[in-house]
Amino acid sequence: MRNVVAVVLGGGQGSRLMPLTKYRSKPAVPLAGKYRLIDIPLSNCINSGIKRIYVLTQFLSVSLHRHIRGTYRFDNFSGGFVEILAAQQTMAGGTDWYQGTADAVRKNLRYLTQTDVEHIVILSGDQLYRMDFAKMLQTHTDSKADITIAAKPVHGHEAHALGIMNVNDSGQVTGFVEKPQTESHLNSVRMDPNWIDARGIVSEGRDCLASMGIYIFNRKVLAEALEATNHQDFGKEVFPTSIEKRHVQVHLFDGYWEDIGTIASFFEANLQLATPESPFQLTTANAPIYSRPRFLPPTRMDDATIKSSYVADGCIIEPGAKIENSVIGLRCKIGRDVTIRNSVIMGADYYESPGKENHSACDTLPLGIGEGVTIDRAIVDKNCRIGAGAQIVNSNQVENASVGSFCTIRDGILVVEKDALLPPGWHP
């Protein structure tokens, strides 16, 4: 894999994940209590033997830069690196920000197309999955493809939100429809489930192949595809155009894969991780998920009840607390008789010094969750101060709304913004 570089696309604005992306880029959003979304593609690269990785960033990237800088360091002899390529003004590339995924790569081609590079892996920074890219590269080289794309079998009713491909018997992509909305569009790219079964994957009636947005390009092919056009997006423009002119091969994948693009998908993915029958296991010995090393004490729990939940390091959970089907992040302080159900609590970036809980007139509450608070089907971002007796519950089953200065309801989930202060007895 020494002739392979990976590019992780992390520059999107992440508007569908607001307000979690109000103060951070999408790949920097915390995941499963102690990770960040960017840790998934970077860990997949490292576990696959790819150790030359570029991360393209643009919006609110300070915390993402800090996380990458403090996490991914290789020794001097491996030749490995994780390098951040932020949007910048250049004499050759112009003064515009990245206009899309393809435009972001185009403006950084000089870093990616050096003579010792043969293959370029293009990845998204907001997906949850575990994949061995060495197997995908084998598919690419065995088929003598110009481009290879990862595809996952899905049922027809799932296809409306995905890019759907049709392939021939050799696995070469022959047709593509982006988010088919009609039955006729979908029928034009449907596959025979027997074709999927013949390749060692149990189709279970699935007759569509969905693009996962994971590509391998030959170096010269990528350069030509971007330099000869002004295409701005891989999925909507570069890939469909390439099907007509290039050998585009499909690489089948049938493991867990989730696009963390909305509040609902982020919320459900986190809660699934905490269940005993989780479809994505963090405790896999041969393909671990890496993250920033932290020097935190073990979590202390005193007469608390915890079921089907993840609890990260450095937490303090007081007597009477009840936590069920939830994710509790780093340094989270949970008071007496607190009830947390079906929720994601992101924790805190720091501890408060004893006796210095009140830093200003605005910070009249200690960091953490006060006594007797109830949180149900909610996301509480980092560094929140929640007063005793607060009720963080979407009791009226509102789908989307703004609730006061610090809270938003998105996809039916109540989201408390980072650094929020909710007074005692607060309720939406």
N, C-alpha and C positions, 0 to 999 in steps of 0.2 A: 504493500500500500504506500510505498515511498513516492510513487509518481501520481498520487491522488491528493487533491486538496478539497476541503469542504467549505461551503459558504452557507451560513445560517442567516436567514432573512429576518432581521429584528427591528426594522425601521418603521413599521406601520403605526398609525395613530392609535389603534385599539379603541375606537369610539364605542363599539358594541360591548366592551368590558367596562365602560364608565359606571360608577366612579372609581373603580379599582385602578384605572389608568389615569386618574386625574393628576397624580404626582409622580408617576413612574411609567416607563415603557411597558408594553404588553409582555415581552419576555421576562421582565423583572418581577412580575406578579408572583407572590408566594404560592407554593403548592404543597399540599400534604404536611403542613405544619413546619417544615424545616428546609424545603427546597424552593427553587424558583423555576418557572417554566423553561428558562434557557438551559437548565441543567439536563433536561431530557435529551435534546438533540446533541449536546456536547458529550454527554455520557455515552450515547449510542455511537458517536464517532470514535471515542477513545476505546470502547469495548470492541469496535470493529477493526482496530489497528490504524485508524486515520488520526494523525496527530498534528496535521497542519490545517488549521481551521481559522477562517475569517468570519467575524460577526459584523453584519452591516446594521448600523444604528442611525437613528435620526431624532425621534421625539423623546423628550424627557429621559435621557439616557444616563444621567449621572449615577443613579443607584445601580443600573445594569453594569456600567463600567467598573464601579467599585467592587461589585460581586465577582465579576470575571477576573479582575486583577488580583483579588484576594484568594481565588480558588484554583485557577487553572495555570499551574506553573510546571514546566517540564525541565528535566536536567539538561545540562549543556551538551550532552553527547547524543541525545535522541533526535535532535533536529526538530522537535515538536514545538508548537506555539498555538495559542489562541489569541489572535490579534483583532482589535476593534478597528473597523473602518467606518468612521462617522461621516455623515454628509458634510461636504466642504466645498468652498468655492475654488475653482481652478481655472487657469488660463485656457486649458483644452476642453475641460468638461462643462464650462459655463458656470453660471451663478445660481441656477435653480436647485431646489431641494430634489430629492428622489421623487420621481413622478409615479413610481410603481415598482414592483419587484424586479422586472426586467431592466428598467432604467437604473435601478440601484446597482445591479451587477454590471451593466454597461459602463457606468462611470468608474468602476473599479477593475476593469478588465486587465489593466497593466499589471496588477498584483496577481491575477489568477491565471494568466496565460504565459507564464514564464516557460522557458524551454525544457525544464525538467518536469513539467506537469503534463500528463497525458489525459487524465480524467478529472472532471470537476463534479462534485456532488452538491446539489442545490437542496437545501432543507428549510423548513419553516421553523420559526421560533416559538410556536404556540400549539404544539401537538403533544399528546401523551401516548407513547407507544415504546416498544422495545424491538429493535431490528438490527440484524447483522448485515451491515452494508457490504461486507466481503462477499456474501452470497449474491447480493444484487449485482455487484461488479462482475462476478463470475457469469451470471446470466448475460450481462452486457457484452463481455468479451467473447463468450461462446457463440453468441448469435451474430457477432460482428456488426453490432448496432451502432448507429450514430448517436442515438439518444435512447435511454431506458427509463421507464417510468414505473413506479411502484403502484400496484392496483390491488384493491380489496374487493372480494365478491360481496354484493349487497342485494337485498330484495328490491323489487320494483318500487314499493311504496316509500323506500328511503332515497330514491334517486333524485327527487326534485331539488334537493339541496346540494347535489354533488355533480362533478364532471364525470360523465359516463362514456366508456370507450367500447368499441367493437374491435375484435382482433381476428386474424385468420388462424389457420391450423398451426402455423409455426410460431404464433405469439406476436406477430407484427401488428401494430395498431393500424387499422384501416378506416376507422371512423370515430368521431368524437362529438358529443353534444353537451354543452355546458348547462347544467341545471334544467333538464327537460321538464317542461310544464304541461305538455299534452301527451296523450297516449301514443299518438303517431310519431312524435319526436323520440319517445322512449323506445318504441318498437324498432326504430331504425338502427339502434345500437344494442338491442337485447342479444344476449348470448344463449347458446344451448347449455343448460346445466350439465349435460353429459360431458361437454368440453372441459368444464371446470373439474368434474369428478376424475376425468382421465389424467389430470395433472397432480393427483395426490391430495386434492383438497375436497372435502365433503361439501358439496354445493348446498344441500338441504333446501333445494328449490330456488336458491339464489341465482338469478339469471342476468345480473348486471355487474360490470366491472367498474368500480369507482376509482378515479384518480386520487391518490393520497398526497399529491403535491410534492413528491420526492423524486428528483430527477438525477440521472447521471449523463453528462455530456462529454463527448470527446472535445478536447481543448479547441481544436480548429473549428469544429462545428459550432460551438458556443460563440466563438468570436465572430464567425461569419453570420450567424443568426441575429446577433445584436448589432453588428456594425452596418449591416445591409438594410436595416429597418429602423423605424422609430417606435417599435412596439414597447409598451410600458409594463405589460403584465405577462408572466409566464403562462398561467393557467388559461387566460382568456385569449391570448394572442400568439405568443411564441410557440407554444405546444401545438395548437390546432394548425397553424401554418406549417410547422415542421412535418406533420403527418403527410402532407402532400408532396414534400420534396426530399425527405430523409427516411432512413430506416429507423423507425421508432419501435422499440421492443417493450413488451410488458413484462414486469417481474411480479408474480403473484405473491401476496402476503395474506395470511389469515389469522394473525394474532390480534390482540387488543389494540385498537387505534381510535383516538378521540381527538377531534379538533376543538381546542379550548378557545372558541371565538366569541362566546356570549356568556352573560352572567349565569344563565341556566345551565349551559354545558360545563362551565367551571364549577358550579355548585354541585351538580350531580356527580361529576368525576371525583371531586374531593370526598364526597360521602361514600361513594362506591369503594374508594381505596381503604376506608376504615372498616369495611365489613369483613367478616371471617371468610366469605366466599368471593372476595374481590377478584375481578377478572384481570387485574394488573397487580402483580406482586412486587413490592419494593424489596423484599427479602430474597433476592435471587443471587446466589453466590458467584455465578460465572458472568454476570452482566449487571454489576451494581450501578445505582444512580449516585453520582458524585455531587458534592455541594461544598460550600464554604466550611472549613473546619472552625469550630467555635469552642471556646474554653468556658463551658457552662456547667454548673452543678447538676446532679440528678434532680428530677422532679420530686417534690415532696407532697404527699397526699395524706390527709389526716381524716379518717372516718368518712371518706367520700365513696359514692357509688358510681362506677364507670362501666359502661357496656358498649361494645362494638365501636370503639373510638380510638383515634390516635392522639397521644399526648407527647408533645415534643419536650426537649430538655429545658431545664431551668425554671419550671413552673412551680407555683405554690397554690395548692388547692385545699381550701379550709373545710372544717367539719360540716357535714350536712349537704355538701354539694352533690348534685345529681347530673351526670353527663351521659348522654345516650346518642349513639349514631352521629358523632361529631368529630371534628378535627380541632385540636387545641395547639396553637402555635407556640413558639419560643417565648420564654420569660413571662408567660401569662399568669397573672395574679387573680385568682377567683375566690371571692369572699364566701362567708358562711351562708348555707341554705340557698345557694344559687342553683337554678335549674337551667340546663342547656340541652336542647334537643335538636337534632337534624340541622346543625349549624356549623359554620366555619369561623373559628376565632383565631385571628392571625397573630395575636400576642403583641410583643413590644420589641423595639430595637435596643432598649437599654433598661437598666434598673435605676430606680430613684434612690438617692442616698438617704439613709435614715435621718428623719427630722427635717428633710428638705423637700417634702412632697409638694409644698405650695410655692411655686416658682414665681407667680405673678397673680395679679388680680383675676386673670382669666382661668388660671389653673387652681381652682378651689377644691378640687377633688384629687385623691391619689390616683396614680396610674393603675388601671385594671378594672375589674368588675366588682361592684359593691355588693353588700349583703342583701340577700333576698331578691336578686334580679332574676327575671325569667327571660330567656332567649330561645326562640323557636323558629326554625326555618329562616335563618338570617345569616348574613356574613358581617362580621365585625372586623374592620381593618385594623392596622397596627396603631399602637400608642393611644388607644382610646381611654377616656375616663368616664366611667358609667356609675352614676349615683345609686345609692341603696333603693331597692324597690322598683327600679325601672322595668318596664315591660316592653321588650323589643320583640314584638309579635305583630304580624300582619293580620289582625283579628278580622278585618272586614274583607279579606281576600281580594285586595286591590291588585290589579295586574301591573300597572305602571303609574308612578306618581312621584312627586317631590314632597318630602315630609320634613318641614322645618329646614334649618340651616345645615344640618349634618347628615341627614338620612335621605335615602332614595329607595323607591321600590321599583325593581326591574325584573321582568318575567315572574312576577309574584313573589319575589324574594326581597326581603328588607335588607338593605345594605347600609351599614354605618361607616361613614368615611374615615379615612386616616386622621388621627389627631383630634377626633371628635370629643366634645364634652357634653354628656347628657346628664341633666340634673336629677337629683333624687325624685323618684316617682314618675319619671318621664314615660310617656306612651305616645304612639303615633296618632 
